[in-house]
Amino acid sequence: MRIFITGSADGLGNLAARQLINEGHKVVLHARNQVRGEEAAKRLPGAEAVVTADLSNRAETRKLASDVNALGRFDTVIHNAGVYRASGETLVAVNTLAPYILTCLITPPKRLIYLSSGLHSGGQAKLQQLERDPGKISYSDSKLHVLLLSIAVARLWPTVYSNGVDPGWVPTKMGGAGAPDDLEKGYQTQCWLAASDESEAKVSGRYFFHQQPRRFNPAASDTGLQTEFLALCEKLTDVSFPM
């Protein structure tokens, strides 16, 4: 299978890429800039290619979609990239709007995987703030946005498997050395959803933790909220969601 993973220069994205390459899949990496891209290529010489873009920049994000499409069609896209300790504006750009833009502009694959977080359960959509005062958006809010997008895609694109994942609080650069969850389990779920032929992995509209479906914030299943959210993302990015 051909798989594209955002934010795969290091952390969970890089570990997932390594496992998928070792399983024999063709994996395209993504890094924030050229230097990190070169480092990622050296770290994983088996990768098919590396593309670069700063996802906090909407123009670069749009170009990334074009660059990915130029490489041909993918079976799976893993929206792994994310930021944690950042301003609300950056959280919105990277965690909320970049996955939306890439979902809309990359040729739809067979499978889409979105990394959310257990912290999404305490998040709120805050659509007014998202539009008028993004500085008030928290990490938890942005991860609810990710799950909203994932569940909306599952509903609107019935031929695509679209699921959210909670990787857990794992000891990566983002999670910190003292994070209590299992690092290996933190990336195995997205690898499983990306490539497994097991019937349990070929589902849509779910939220997984360690390969098991988990209950999630019911706001993500609110079809009215999904519609409002997608419309606002279109307004903020000038990118239409393909129906």
MARPALO-729176 format. One record per residue (C-alpha): x, y, z; residue number from 1; residue in one letter. Coordinates in Angstrom, 1 decimal. Layout:
// MARPALO-729176
{u: X, v: Y, w: Z, n: NUM, res: A}
...
//
This chain:
// MARPALO-729176
{u: 0.0, v: 0.0, w: 0.0, n: 1, res: M}
{u: 1.0, v: 3.6, w: -0.5, n: 2, res: R}
{u: 0.7, v: 5.7, w: 2.6, n: 3, res: I}
{u: 1.3, v: 9.4, w: 3.2, n: 4, res: F}
{u: 1.9, v: 10.6, w: 6.8, n: 5, res: I}
{u: 1.9, v: 14.2, w: 7.9, n: 6, res: T}
{u: 4.4, v: 15.2, w: 10.6, n: 7, res: G}
{u: 6.5, v: 12.1, w: 10.1, n: 8, res: S}
{u: 10.0, v: 13.6, w: 10.5, n: 9, res: A}
{u: 10.0, v: 12.5, w: 14.2, n: 10, res: D}
{u: 7.8, v: 11.3, w: 17.0, n: 11, res: G}
{u: 4.8, v: 9.0, w: 16.5, n: 12, res: L}
{u: 4.6, v: 9.8, w: 12.8, n: 13, res: G}
{u: 8.2, v: 8.7, w: 12.2, n: 14, res: N}
{u: 7.7, v: 5.5, w: 14.3, n: 15, res: L}
{u: 4.6, v: 4.7, w: 12.4, n: 16, res: A}
{u: 6.4, v: 5.3, w: 9.1, n: 17, res: A}
{u: 9.2, v: 3.0, w: 10.2, n: 18, res: R}
{u: 6.9, v: 0.1, w: 11.0, n: 19, res: Q}
{u: 4.9, v: 0.5, w: 7.8, n: 20, res: L}
{u: 8.1, v: 0.6, w: 5.7, n: 21, res: I}
{u: 9.3, v: -2.5, w: 7.5, n: 22, res: N}
{u: 6.0, v: -4.2, w: 6.7, n: 23, res: E}
{u: 6.7, v: -3.6, w: 3.0, n: 24, res: G}
{u: 4.5, v: -0.6, w: 2.3, n: 25, res: H}
{u: 5.5, v: 2.5, w: 0.3, n: 26, res: K}
{u: 5.6, v: 5.5, w: 2.6, n: 27, res: V}
{u: 5.9, v: 9.2, w: 1.8, n: 28, res: V}
{u: 7.1, v: 11.3, w: 4.7, n: 29, res: L}
{u: 6.3, v: 14.9, w: 5.5, n: 30, res: H}
{u: 8.5, v: 17.4, w: 7.3, n: 31, res: A}
{u: 8.1, v: 21.1, w: 8.3, n: 32, res: R}
{u: 11.1, v: 22.3, w: 6.3, n: 33, res: N}
{u: 14.0, v: 21.1, w: 4.0, n: 34, res: Q}
{u: 16.5, v: 20.5, w: 6.8, n: 35, res: V}
{u: 14.0, v: 18.3, w: 8.8, n: 36, res: R}
{u: 13.1, v: 16.6, w: 5.6, n: 37, res: G}
{u: 16.7, v: 15.6, w: 4.9, n: 38, res: E}
{u: 17.1, v: 14.4, w: 8.4, n: 39, res: E}
{u: 14.0, v: 12.3, w: 8.1, n: 40, res: A}
{u: 15.2, v: 10.8, w: 4.8, n: 41, res: A}
{u: 18.5, v: 9.8, w: 6.5, n: 42, res: K}
{u: 16.6, v: 8.3, w: 9.4, n: 43, res: R}
{u: 14.3, v: 6.3, w: 7.1, n: 44, res: L}
{u: 16.1, v: 5.6, w: 3.9, n: 45, res: P}
{u: 13.4, v: 3.1, w: 2.9, n: 46, res: G}
{u: 10.8, v: 5.9, w: 2.5, n: 47, res: A}
{u: 9.6, v: 6.5, w: -1.1, n: 48, res: E}
{u: 9.9, v: 10.3, w: -0.8, n: 49, res: A}
{u: 9.8, v: 13.3, w: 1.5, n: 50, res: V}
{u: 7.7, v: 16.4, w: 1.0, n: 51, res: V}
{u: 8.0, v: 19.6, w: 3.0, n: 52, res: T}
{u: 5.6, v: 22.3, w: 4.2, n: 53, res: A}
{u: 5.0, v: 24.4, w: 7.3, n: 54, res: D}
{u: 1.4, v: 23.5, w: 8.2, n: 55, res: L}
{u: 1.0, v: 26.8, w: 10.1, n: 56, res: S}
{u: 1.1, v: 28.5, w: 6.6, n: 57, res: N}
{u: -2.0, v: 28.0, w: 4.6, n: 58, res: R}
{u: -0.3, v: 28.6, w: 1.3, n: 59, res: A}
{u: 2.3, v: 26.0, w: 2.0, n: 60, res: E}
{u: -0.4, v: 23.6, w: 3.1, n: 61, res: T}
{u: -2.2, v: 24.0, w: -0.2, n: 62, res: R}
{u: 1.0, v: 23.5, w: -2.1, n: 63, res: K}
{u: 1.7, v: 20.3, w: 0.0, n: 64, res: L}
{u: -1.6, v: 18.9, w: -1.2, n: 65, res: A}
{u: -0.5, v: 19.6, w: -4.8, n: 66, res: S}
{u: 2.9, v: 18.0, w: -4.2, n: 67, res: D}
{u: 1.3, v: 14.9, w: -2.8, n: 68, res: V}
{u: -1.2, v: 14.6, w: -5.7, n: 69, res: N}
{u: 1.7, v: 14.9, w: -8.1, n: 70, res: A}
{u: 3.2, v: 11.7, w: -6.6, n: 71, res: L}
{u: 0.1, v: 9.7, w: -7.5, n: 72, res: G}
{u: -2.8, v: 8.2, w: -5.6, n: 73, res: R}
{u: -2.4, v: 7.0, w: -2.1, n: 74, res: F}
{u: -4.2, v: 4.1, w: -0.3, n: 75, res: D}
{u: -4.0, v: 5.8, w: 3.1, n: 76, res: T}
{u: -3.4, v: 9.2, w: 4.5, n: 77, res: V}
{u: -2.5, v: 9.6, w: 8.2, n: 78, res: I}
{u: -3.1, v: 13.1, w: 9.5, n: 79, res: H}
{u: -0.5, v: 12.8, w: 12.3, n: 80, res: N}
{u: 1.0, v: 16.3, w: 12.5, n: 81, res: A}
{u: 0.0, v: 18.4, w: 15.4, n: 82, res: G}
{u: 1.3, v: 21.0, w: 17.9, n: 83, res: V}
{u: 0.6, v: 21.2, w: 21.7, n: 84, res: Y}
{u: 2.4, v: 24.0, w: 23.4, n: 85, res: R}
{u: 1.5, v: 26.8, w: 21.0, n: 86, res: A}
{u: -0.6, v: 29.9, w: 20.6, n: 87, res: S}
{u: -4.3, v: 29.4, w: 19.8, n: 88, res: G}
{u: -3.7, v: 30.8, w: 16.3, n: 89, res: E}
{u: -1.0, v: 28.1, w: 15.7, n: 90, res: T}
{u: -3.2, v: 25.4, w: 17.2, n: 91, res: L}
{u: -6.0, v: 26.3, w: 14.8, n: 92, res: V}
{u: -3.7, v: 26.5, w: 11.8, n: 93, res: A}
{u: -1.9, v: 23.2, w: 12.3, n: 94, res: V}
{u: -4.4, v: 21.0, w: 14.3, n: 95, res: N}
{u: -7.7, v: 22.3, w: 12.8, n: 96, res: T}
{u: -7.3, v: 23.9, w: 9.4, n: 97, res: L}
{u: -4.4, v: 22.0, w: 7.9, n: 98, res: A}
{u: -6.1, v: 18.6, w: 8.2, n: 99, res: P}
{u: -9.2, v: 20.2, w: 6.7, n: 100, res: Y}
{u: -7.3, v: 21.7, w: 3.7, n: 101, res: I}
{u: -5.4, v: 18.5, w: 3.0, n: 102, res: L}
{u: -8.5, v: 16.3, w: 3.3, n: 103, res: T}
{u: -10.2, v: 18.6, w: 0.7, n: 104, res: C}
{u: -7.4, v: 18.9, w: -1.7, n: 105, res: L}
{u: -5.6, v: 15.5, w: -1.7, n: 106, res: I}
{u: -7.2, v: 13.0, w: -3.9, n: 107, res: T}
{u: -9.3, v: 10.9, w: -1.5, n: 108, res: P}
{u: -7.6, v: 7.7, w: -0.5, n: 109, res: P}
{u: -9.3, v: 4.5, w: 0.6, n: 110, res: K}
{u: -8.4, v: 5.2, w: 4.3, n: 111, res: R}
{u: -8.1, v: 8.3, w: 6.3, n: 112, res: L}
{u: -6.7, v: 8.4, w: 9.9, n: 113, res: I}
{u: -6.8, v: 11.5, w: 12.1, n: 114, res: Y}
{u: -4.8, v: 11.7, w: 15.3, n: 115, res: L}
{u: -6.9, v: 13.3, w: 18.0, n: 116, res: S}
{u: -6.3, v: 13.1, w: 21.8, n: 117, res: S}
{u: -8.0, v: 11.9, w: 24.9, n: 118, res: G}
{u: -8.1, v: 15.6, w: 25.9, n: 119, res: L}
{u: -10.6, v: 16.2, w: 23.1, n: 120, res: H}
{u: -13.3, v: 15.0, w: 25.6, n: 121, res: S}
{u: -12.9, v: 18.3, w: 27.5, n: 122, res: G}
{u: -12.8, v: 20.4, w: 24.3, n: 123, res: G}
{u: -15.5, v: 22.6, w: 22.9, n: 124, res: Q}
{u: -16.1, v: 23.5, w: 19.2, n: 125, res: A}
{u: -16.2, v: 27.2, w: 20.0, n: 126, res: K}
{u: -17.0, v: 28.1, w: 16.4, n: 127, res: L}
{u: -17.5, v: 31.8, w: 17.1, n: 128, res: Q}
{u: -14.0, v: 32.0, w: 18.7, n: 129, res: Q}
{u: -12.6, v: 29.9, w: 15.9, n: 130, res: L}
{u: -13.8, v: 32.5, w: 13.4, n: 131, res: E}
{u: -13.3, v: 35.7, w: 15.4, n: 132, res: R}
{u: -10.8, v: 35.1, w: 18.1, n: 133, res: D}
{u: -8.7, v: 31.9, w: 17.5, n: 134, res: P}
{u: -6.4, v: 32.8, w: 20.3, n: 135, res: G}
{u: -9.0, v: 31.5, w: 22.6, n: 136, res: K}
{u: -8.9, v: 28.0, w: 21.1, n: 137, res: I}
{u: -7.2, v: 25.4, w: 23.3, n: 138, res: S}
{u: -5.4, v: 22.2, w: 22.4, n: 139, res: Y}
{u: -8.4, v: 20.2, w: 23.6, n: 140, res: S}
{u: -10.7, v: 22.3, w: 21.4, n: 141, res: D}
{u: -8.5, v: 21.7, w: 18.4, n: 142, res: S}
{u: -8.5, v: 17.9, w: 19.0, n: 143, res: K}
{u: -12.3, v: 18.0, w: 19.1, n: 144, res: L}
{u: -12.1, v: 19.7, w: 15.7, n: 145, res: H}
{u: -10.0, v: 16.9, w: 14.4, n: 146, res: V}
{u: -12.5, v: 14.3, w: 15.5, n: 147, res: L}
{u: -15.4, v: 16.4, w: 14.2, n: 148, res: L}
{u: -13.7, v: 16.3, w: 10.8, n: 149, res: L}
{u: -13.0, v: 12.6, w: 11.0, n: 150, res: S}
{u: -16.6, v: 11.7, w: 11.8, n: 151, res: I}
{u: -18.0, v: 14.1, w: 9.2, n: 152, res: A}
{u: -15.8, v: 12.6, w: 6.5, n: 153, res: V}
{u: -17.0, v: 9.1, w: 7.5, n: 154, res: A}
{u: -20.6, v: 10.3, w: 7.0, n: 155, res: R}
{u: -20.1, v: 12.3, w: 3.8, n: 156, res: L}
{u: -17.7, v: 9.9, w: 2.0, n: 157, res: W}
{u: -19.2, v: 6.5, w: 2.6, n: 158, res: P}
{u: -16.6, v: 4.8, w: 0.3, n: 159, res: T}
{u: -13.7, v: 5.9, w: 2.5, n: 160, res: V}
{u: -12.7, v: 4.5, w: 5.9, n: 161, res: Y}
{u: -12.3, v: 7.5, w: 8.1, n: 162, res: S}
{u: -11.4, v: 7.1, w: 11.8, n: 163, res: N}
{u: -10.0, v: 9.1, w: 14.7, n: 164, res: G}
{u: -7.2, v: 7.8, w: 17.0, n: 165, res: V}
{u: -6.1, v: 8.6, w: 20.5, n: 166, res: D}
{u: -2.4, v: 7.6, w: 20.7, n: 167, res: P}
{u: -2.3, v: 8.1, w: 24.4, n: 168, res: G}
{u: 0.0, v: 10.2, w: 26.4, n: 169, res: W}
{u: 3.3, v: 8.7, w: 25.3, n: 170, res: V}
{u: 7.0, v: 9.7, w: 25.8, n: 171, res: P}
{u: 7.7, v: 11.6, w: 22.7, n: 172, res: T}
{u: 9.1, v: 15.1, w: 22.3, n: 173, res: K}
{u: 5.6, v: 16.4, w: 22.5, n: 174, res: M}
{u: 4.5, v: 14.1, w: 25.4, n: 175, res: G}
{u: 7.6, v: 14.4, w: 27.5, n: 176, res: G}
{u: 9.9, v: 11.8, w: 28.9, n: 177, res: A}
{u: 7.6, v: 11.1, w: 31.9, n: 178, res: G}
{u: 4.5, v: 10.3, w: 29.9, n: 179, res: A}
{u: 2.9, v: 7.2, w: 31.3, n: 180, res: P}
{u: 1.5, v: 5.4, w: 28.2, n: 181, res: D}
{u: 3.1, v: 2.7, w: 26.0, n: 182, res: D}
{u: 5.1, v: 4.3, w: 23.2, n: 183, res: L}
{u: 4.8, v: 1.3, w: 20.9, n: 184, res: E}
{u: 1.0, v: 1.1, w: 21.3, n: 185, res: K}
{u: 0.9, v: 4.8, w: 20.6, n: 186, res: G}
{u: 1.7, v: 4.3, w: 17.0, n: 187, res: Y}
{u: 0.5, v: 0.8, w: 16.3, n: 188, res: Q}
{u: -3.1, v: 1.7, w: 16.0, n: 189, res: T}
{u: -2.7, v: 4.0, w: 13.1, n: 190, res: Q}
{u: -0.4, v: 1.5, w: 11.4, n: 191, res: C}
{u: -3.2, v: -1.2, w: 11.9, n: 192, res: W}
{u: -5.9, v: 1.1, w: 10.5, n: 193, res: L}
{u: -3.7, v: 2.2, w: 7.6, n: 194, res: A}
{u: -2.9, v: -1.2, w: 6.2, n: 195, res: A}
{u: -4.7, v: -4.1, w: 8.0, n: 196, res: S}
{u: -7.1, v: -6.4, w: 6.1, n: 197, res: D}
{u: -8.8, v: -7.4, w: 9.4, n: 198, res: E}
{u: -12.5, v: -6.6, w: 9.4, n: 199, res: S}
{u: -12.1, v: -4.7, w: 12.7, n: 200, res: E}
{u: -9.8, v: -2.2, w: 10.9, n: 201, res: A}
{u: -12.0, v: -1.7, w: 7.9, n: 202, res: K}
{u: -14.6, v: 0.4, w: 9.6, n: 203, res: V}
{u: -15.5, v: 4.1, w: 9.5, n: 204, res: S}
{u: -16.7, v: 6.8, w: 11.9, n: 205, res: G}
{u: -14.9, v: 5.3, w: 14.9, n: 206, res: R}
{u: -12.5, v: 6.5, w: 17.6, n: 207, res: Y}
{u: -9.8, v: 4.1, w: 18.6, n: 208, res: F}
{u: -7.4, v: 3.7, w: 21.5, n: 209, res: F}
{u: -4.9, v: 0.9, w: 21.3, n: 210, res: H}
{u: -6.8, v: -0.8, w: 18.5, n: 211, res: Q}
{u: -10.1, v: -0.8, w: 20.5, n: 212, res: Q}
{u: -13.1, v: 1.4, w: 19.7, n: 213, res: P}
{u: -13.6, v: 4.0, w: 22.4, n: 214, res: R}
{u: -16.5, v: 6.3, w: 23.3, n: 215, res: R}
{u: -15.9, v: 9.9, w: 22.4, n: 216, res: F}
{u: -17.3, v: 13.4, w: 23.0, n: 217, res: N}
{u: -20.8, v: 13.2, w: 21.5, n: 218, res: P}
{u: -20.4, v: 16.7, w: 20.0, n: 219, res: A}
{u: -18.3, v: 15.0, w: 17.2, n: 220, res: A}
{u: -21.3, v: 13.1, w: 16.1, n: 221, res: S}
{u: -23.6, v: 16.1, w: 15.9, n: 222, res: D}
{u: -24.3, v: 16.4, w: 12.2, n: 223, res: T}
{u: -25.5, v: 20.0, w: 12.6, n: 224, res: G}
{u: -22.3, v: 20.9, w: 14.3, n: 225, res: L}
{u: -20.3, v: 19.1, w: 11.6, n: 226, res: Q}
{u: -22.1, v: 21.1, w: 8.9, n: 227, res: T}
{u: -21.4, v: 24.4, w: 10.7, n: 228, res: E}
{u: -17.8, v: 23.4, w: 11.3, n: 229, res: F}
{u: -17.1, v: 22.5, w: 7.6, n: 230, res: L}
{u: -18.8, v: 25.6, w: 6.4, n: 231, res: A}
{u: -16.6, v: 27.7, w: 8.7, n: 232, res: L}
{u: -13.4, v: 25.9, w: 7.7, n: 233, res: C}
{u: -14.4, v: 26.6, w: 4.0, n: 234, res: E}
{u: -14.9, v: 30.3, w: 4.9, n: 235, res: K}
{u: -11.6, v: 30.5, w: 6.7, n: 236, res: L}
{u: -9.5, v: 28.7, w: 4.1, n: 237, res: T}
{u: -11.3, v: 29.4, w: 0.8, n: 238, res: D}
{u: -11.2, v: 25.6, w: 0.3, n: 239, res: V}
{u: -14.5, v: 23.8, w: -0.4, n: 240, res: S}
{u: -15.2, v: 20.4, w: 1.0, n: 241, res: F}
{u: -15.9, v: 18.0, w: -1.9, n: 242, res: P}
{u: -19.3, v: 16.4, w: -1.5, n: 243, res: M}
//
